[in-house]
Amino acid sequence: MQHLGPQEAATLPRHLLEAYVGSLVRQCSGLRALRSAHARLLRLSLPRLTYAFALSKLLASCTGSAATSYARSLFDQIPEPTTFCYNSLIRALSGPSNTTADAFLLYRRMLRAGSPAPNSFTLAFAVKACAAVPALGEGRQLHSQAFRHGLEPSLYVQTGLLNLYARCEEVALARNIFDGMTDEKNLVAWSSMIGGYSRVGMVNEALDLFREMQAAGVNPDEVTMVSAISACAKAGALDLGRWVHAFIDRKGIKVDLELSTALIDMYAKCGLIERARWVFDAMVERDTKAWSAMVVGLAMHGLAEDALGLFSRMLQLKVRPNNVTFIGVLSACAHNGLVDDGRRYWSTMQEMGIKASIENYGCMVDLLCRSGLLDEAYSFVTDMPISPNSVIWRNLLVASKSSNRIDIVESASKRLFELEPQNSENYVLLSNLYASNSQWDRVRYMRKMMKDNDVTVVAGCSSIEINGYMHKFVASDGSHSEIKEIRLVLREIAGRVLRAGHKPWTAAVLHDVGEEEKEVALCEHSERLAIAYGLLKTKAPHVIRVVKNLRFCPDCHEVTKIISKSYDREIIVRDRVRFHRFIGGNCSCKDFW
């Protein structure tokens, strides 16, 4: 039947002809083979119904982003598409490379047509498409449709909805789906829920669920382990990350490119850059993502020479960098004041035809601002071909602190309030700028603006891992079970800091209270609570590792230097910008941050 001609095809019964079509299509391994099979079928002059059947089989075999256009053309040739046909095209449009809502729109077209009716696979593929975007609003509509059509109990639909909500960081909704699954939870369900917790930094919940998964007898795969490792990376949970890595080795789970890259990222973000480099060096094969993760990790730790050296090696080995690689390269220059190098790498990126992302522009502005080149930074921002985001305007505002450039302050603050009128950080930053120049009337005006606009300050949050559990602290938060003991340690720290001659920078406290109350507020900043807890629960040579959600408070930075010397402890703090490693009264950032 391999060389069936038009005359033979005309004499075959329909079921044999369709069997031939099915056999021919199954042998196709890619888009070129599908097109070739399609051309062969056209030459057979198949009957109308058989040709529609052939089109549906070809359509069902279309996979990958390269085949979506061809899949659409096949679908449009089918006179009366069946549910199977709709499902095939929706599935083709729901791959990870499709970032539009085309699959959802096709589903709506199916509903408007009135026939055929969607089934559980239709909903599952459409939900998968929404998860790939991700499109939470459309996904909620599909959830409603599933309920209305009685398709919600389907394991495929439930798993799809769970993955959608997890990817959209709606972990409460994802957990409701997860807990309500009537059938036995499959590997995808467990991995999606763990991944959801990982995305929002809920490392305790992610690892607890990982343990439940093992107790349920479900064996994790590389995807599950990437989620677990990513949770540890986001939270800075080194001990848990090490435990997960040991679990991977113990269970013989294949460490592929993605998992290796996740391990590099985890060790770098947990402050163990030497271990990240060990994982990188042990990789047999490295892609651009792996190289980029290592370059970014080195840059985050202020190791500019290592980061730039690795980048040079990457180019020598003909590995093409991407804009993430250049985020690492440019931030390495920014953290070390390498202005000329930064300009040269910016030119290299453009010469290589790599389109700069908003993060790349942000790194370049950061470099110029840190190096005191405020005029050049401002010109760079105003000449950008894309609209600067709030991060870039904030960098300009911070850089304006020690200058008299009122025009830049006003321009940057105006744009910030337009972009983020409810972001308390902008008000705090501007208030600090005014306070540092003793412009108290303007400080009071900022407070009034915050009150009038109902803006609440986002409290600093710091976390520390003790015995495999993440403890979180918020400024002046007394809810921790050991807060009495922590405050005793804080009192002892305050005494040592005072004897070291440090004077608190109370201008950083915006509350309208006296100096004494401001000093108390500084003493209970989240990073100090976390460090105090580390001193309480661990002994040297254990490294105290803290992760903070905001930029390190300048006063707390000075105090941490004193703590590291007074208590003879190594302290590593990861703030929103970079790592700070305190040893013997000095910080790895050299106060350039």
N, C-alpha and C positions, 0 to 999 in steps of 0.2 A: 504493500500500500504506500510505500515511500515515494513512488513516482507515479502517483495517480494522475491521469489526464482528464480533460473535460468530458470525453466520451464515456470513460469508465465511471466518472462521478455521476453522470446523468442516469446510469443504470443501477446504481447502488440504492438500497433502501435507506430511508432517513436515519435509522438508528446506527447503521454501519458507517454512513457518511459522517455522522456526528462523532462516532468513535475514532474515525480517522483524524478529524479536526482536533479532538482532544489529545490524541497521541502526538500530532505534529506540534501543537502548542507546548506540550509538556517538555519537549526536547529543546525548547528555546532557553538559552542561558543569559540573555541580555536583550537590550533594546534593538540592536542591529538584527539579531536573530528573529525577534518578533516581527519586525518590519519585513524581513525576508519571507517569513511564513505567511504574513498578510498578503504579500504580492503573489505568492504561489496560490493562495486560496482565491484571490480575485480572478486568476486565470482559469479557475475551474467553473466559473459562472454558476455558483451555488444557488439553489432555490432560496427564496426570500427568508423563510423561517430558519433554514440551516445557516444562512449567512449571518442572520441576527445572533444565532447561537455561537457562531465562530467569533463574531465581534465581542460577545460577552466573555468568551474564554481568553481572547487576547487581552481584553481590558483587565481581567482578573490577574493576569500575569505581569501587569505593569507595576514595577516597584522602583523606588529611588526617585530623586528629584528630577533626573534627566528625562524620565518617562512621563511626567505629569502632563505635558503638552500633548503628547501622543495619546495618552489616556483620555483626555478631553475630546480629542477629535474622534476617537472610537465611540465614545458615549454618544456624541451628537449624531452619529450615523445610525444608531439603534432606534427604530421607529417607535417601539413601545418598551422602554427600559423596565426591567423587572427589579424587584427589591435587591436581587443579587447584583445587578448592574450598578444600581445606586451605591450599594455597599462597597463594590470594587473601586469606584471612582472616589468616594469619600475616603476610603482607606489610602488610596494613592495620594490624596491631598493632605493626609494627616501625618505625614512623615516629619521628623525633627527639622528638616531643612525648609519646610514650608512655614512661613511666618505670617501668612495672611489668614483671613477668616473664610477662605473660599469653600472649605469643606462644610462649614456651618451654613453658608449661603446656599450650598447645594442641598443640604438637608431641608432648609426652609422651602426651597423650590419643590422638593418632593412632597412636602406637606400641602403646599398650595395646589399641586396637581391632583391631590385627593386619592390618587392610586399610582403605584402600589403602596401598601401600608408599611411603615418602618418596622423592623424587628429589633431584637436585642443587639445584634451585630451592628445595625445602622447606628443606634445610639452610642454603642461602645466606640466605633470608629470616629463619630462626630465629636465625642467627648475627648478622645485622644488628640484630635486636631486642635481643640480649644486649649488643651494642656500644653501643646507644643508652642502656642503663640507667646505667653499664655493669655487666655481671654476669660476672665472670671465671670463677667456678666452673661456672656453667651453660654458658658458652662452651667450657670444656675438655671437658665432657661431650659437647657437640655435635661437637667435634673428634674425640673417640673414636668417636662414632657414624658420622661421615663415613668414618673409616678402616675401621670394621667393615663398612659397606655398600659399600665400594669407590668412594665418591664424593669422596674427598680430591683426586684429580687434577683435578677440575673447576675451571676458572678462576674461576667464580663463588664456589665454596666457598673456594678459596684466598684470593681477594681479601677475602672476608668475614672469614675467620679472621685475616688480616693486619691488617685494620682494627680488629678486636676487640682483639687483643693490643697494637696500637699505642695505642689509646684507654685501655687498662688499664695503660699504661706498662711493659708486659712487652716491652721492645724486643729482647731477645735472642731470645725466641720469635717475635716478628714478623719479625726478620731471617732466622731459619731458614726461615720460610714464604716470605719474599721470595726468598731465594737458591735455594730448591728449586722455584720455579715453572717448570714445563716449557714452558708456552706463553709466547708473547711477553708481557712485562709491559705492562699497560695503564696509562693515566693515573691511574686510581684506585689501583692498587697503588703506583706511585711516590709519589703524593701522601700516601697513608696512612703509608708508611714514613718519609717526610720529616717528616710530622706527629708520628709517634711519637718521633722523635729530638728534635723541637722541644719536646714536652711535658716531657721530662726534662732539657732544657737542654743537650743534646749538639749544640751549634751546629756544631762542626767536622765531625761525621759528617753532620749534616743538609745542610750546604752542599756537602760532598764528593759526597753522593748526588745533590744537585741538579745538580751539574756532570756526573755520570755520566748522568743522565737526558737532558741536552741532547746528550751524545755519542752516546746511543742513538737520537737522532732523535725523541724524544717531546717534543712542545711542551707546556709548562706552561700551566695556566689560573689563574683567580683563586684557586681553592682551594689549589693548590700554592703560589702566591706568599704567601698568608696564612700557611701553615705555615712557609715559609722566613723570612718577616718575624718571625713569632712566636718562632722559634728565636733570632734575633738579639736580640729584645727580652728574652727570658728570660736570656740570657747577657750582655747589655749590650754586644754586639758592634757598635759604631757603624759602623766602617769596612765591615764585611760588610753591615750593614743599608743603608748608602748604596749599596753595589755592587748589592744586590738591587733597590733602588728605581730605580737607573739602568737596570738590566736590564728592569724593567717598562716604563719609558718608551721604551727602545730598541726593544723588541719590540712595542710598541703594545698591551700587555695591558690590557683594560678595568679601570679602577680603580673598582670599585663601592663601595657603602657599607661592606661588610665589610672590603675591602682598605684603604680610606682610614682606617677606624678602627684597623686593625692597624698602619698606618704611624704614626698619632698615638701609639699605645701604644708602638711601638718607639722612636721618637725621644725620647719622654718617659722611658722606662726606660733609654735609653742616655745620658741626661744632656743632650740637646740640646733643651730645652723650647721654644726659639725656633722651631726647625724643625717641631716638633709643632704649634705654633700656626699656622705658615704653611700646613701641610697642612689643618688644620681650617678656616682662613679661606678656603682655595681651594675647599672643598667646595660644590657647587651645592645639594645636598640633604643634610640632617643629621637623623639619627634620635636617639632617646634614648641609644643606645649610643655614638654619636659624641660627643655632648655630655658624657656621663658620663666617657668616656675622657679628654677634655680637662680636665674639672674635677679628676679624680683625679690626672692628670699634674701639673697646677699645684700641687695640694696636696702631692704627693710631694716637690716641689722647695721647699716652704715658702713658696710665693707665695700667701699667704692672700687678700690683697686681690684679686688677679687671679682666683683660683678662685671667690671669693664674688661678684665682679662678673659673671663669666660665668654663674654660677648664676642671678643676678637677671635677666640678659638672656634666659636659657633660659625662665624663667617668663613674662617679658613677651611672648615669642613663642609662648606657649601650648603649649610642648613639655612633656609630662608627665614629671617625673623618676621614677626608680625607686630602689630601695634602694642600688644601686651609686652613683648620683649622690650620695646622702646619705653614703655612705662617704667620698667626696671632700670634701664640704662639712664634715662633722664632723671629719675628720682635719686639714683646713686650720685649723679652729678649735683643735684639740688642739695642733698644732705651733707655734701662735702665742699660746697662752694666752688665747684669746677665749672666756671662760666664758659670759658673758651671751649672746653670739651663738650659741654652741653650744646653750644651753638653748632659745633661740628657734627655731633650726632643727629641733631635736628635736620641739618642739611643732608646727611646720609640717608635718613628716613625718606625725605622727599625725593632724593635721587633714585632710591630703590622703588619708587612708585607706591609706597605704603601710605594709604590715606590716614591722616592723623585723626585720632578720636578726640573727644572732648577731654578725656583723661590725659592724653599726650599734651594738649594745649595747657592743661592745668599744671602738669609737671614743669613745663617751660616757664610759665608765669611764676611758679613757686621758686624755681632756680633763680630767676632775675630778682624776685622780691627778697629772698634770703641773702642775696649778695649785695643788697642795697641799691640796686639799679631800678629805682622806682619809676623814673620817667620812661625808661626803655620797656619796663613791664607794662606800664599803662598804654604806651603806644602799641605794643604787641597785642594787648587785649582789644583795643579799639579797631585794630586792623584785622582781627580774626574773621575768616569767611563764614564761620558759624557763630550763633549767639552764645556768648559766655554764660556759663551756669553759675549758680550761687557759690560754689566752691572757689571759683576763680575770683569773683568779686570779694569774697571773704579774705582771700590771700592778699589782695590789694589793700584791703582795709587794715589787716594786721600789719602789713609793711608800712602803712602810713602813720603808725603809732608814734614813731620817733622822728617824724618829719613835720614840716609846717605846710604840707600840701593840702590845704583845706579843700581845694577844687577836687582832688582825687577822693578825699574822704566823703564829700557830699555826693559825688557821682556814684561811687561804689555803694554807699548806704542807700541812696535812692533806688538803685537797681535791685539791691538785696530786698528791700521792703516791697518792691513790685513783684519779685519772684517768689518770695516766701514771707508774706505778711504775718504769718502765725508762728514762724520759727523763732523761739526765744533766744537762740544762740546769737542771732544778728543783733538783738537789743542788748544782750550782755556784752558782746564784743564792742559795740559802739559806746556803751556806758563805761567800760573799762578804759577805752581810749580817752574819753572825756575825763575820767577820774585821774588818769595818769598825768593829765595836764591841769589838774585842779579846777576843771570847769564844772563845778558842782551844780550850777543851775541847769546845765544840759543833762547831767546825770539824773537830776530830779525829773526833767522833762521826759527822759527815756522811761523812767519808772511809770510816769503818768500815761505815756503811750501804751505801755504794756497793759496797764490796768484798763484803759479805755477800750483796747482791742481784745481784751480778755485772753491775753497771752500768758501761759504758764511756763515757768522755767523747767526745762528738761533736766532732771537731776542726774548728776554724774553717777555712773554705776560701774563698780569694779568687782572682779571675781577672782577667787583664788582656789586652787584645787588642794584639798587636804584628804589624804587616804582614799583617793579615787572618787571624791564627791566635790562638786563645784559649789562653793559658798559665795553668794552674791551680797554686795553691800551698796547701799544708797547713802548719799550724804546725810549725816545726822539721823540715820535710821537706827532706832533702838529695838528692832524686832528680832534680832538674832538671839538665839537661845543662850549664848555666852557673852552677851553685851556687857555685863558687869565686869567680867574679867578683861574684856577687850579695852574698856575704858580705863581700867587700872594700868594697862600697858601704855595707853595713849598718854596718861598722866606722867608716867615715867619718861616717855619719849619727849614730852613737852619740857620736862626739867632738863634733860640732856641737851636739847636744842637751845634752850635759853642759856645754859652755861657755855655753849659753843659760840654765843654772841649773835645768834640769828635774830633779826627783827622781822616779825610777820608782815607780809604785804597785804594789809587789810583793804586796800583799794579794790581788790578783786572781789570783795563781798559787797553785793548790791543791796542787801537789806538795809533799811533805814533804821539802824540800831547803833549803839555806842561802840567804841573801839574794843572794849573788853568782850562784848558779845560777838563782834566780828572775828576776834582771835579764836574764840571757842568754835565758831562756825568753820574756820579754816582747819582746826584740829580734827574735825570730824568729817572732812572730805572723804569720799568713798575710797580713794586709793590709800589713805592713811589707815582707815578702818581695816582694809584688807591686809596691809603690811603688818599692822599690829596683831592681827589674827595669825598671820604667818609666824611672827615672833613668839606668839603664845603657844602655838601647836607644834613648832618644829625647832630643831637645834642645828647648829653649824655641824658639818659643812653643807647641809641641805640648802639649796637655792630657793629663795622666795620668789615665786613667779606670779605676777598680777596682770590682769587684762582690764583695760579701762575703755569705756565706750566713747569718751570724748578726748580732746587734747589734754595732755598732762597740765595740771595747774602749776604755774610758775613757782608759787610759794612751796607747794608740795614737792616740786622737783628739787629745790634747795634743801628742804627738810630731809628728803630721802637720801641725799648725798651725806648728810650728817649722820643719819641712822646707819648707813652702810659702814661708816668709819667707827662710830661709837659702839656698835654692837658686833663689829667685825663680821658682817654678813654680806653675801652677794645677793643683790636684789635685781630682778629683771622685770621691767614694766613695759607692756605693749600697749601704747595708746593708739588713737585713731590714725596717727601719722607714721610712727616708726617704733623701734625698740630702743629702750634705755637700759643700759647695763651698769649698775652701780657697784663699784668695788673700791673700798678704802677712801671714800669721800669724793670719788670722781665718777663722772658719767661718760659712757662711750660716745654720747652725742657731742661732747666737748662744749656743751651749752650752745650749740649751733642747731637749733630746732624750731 
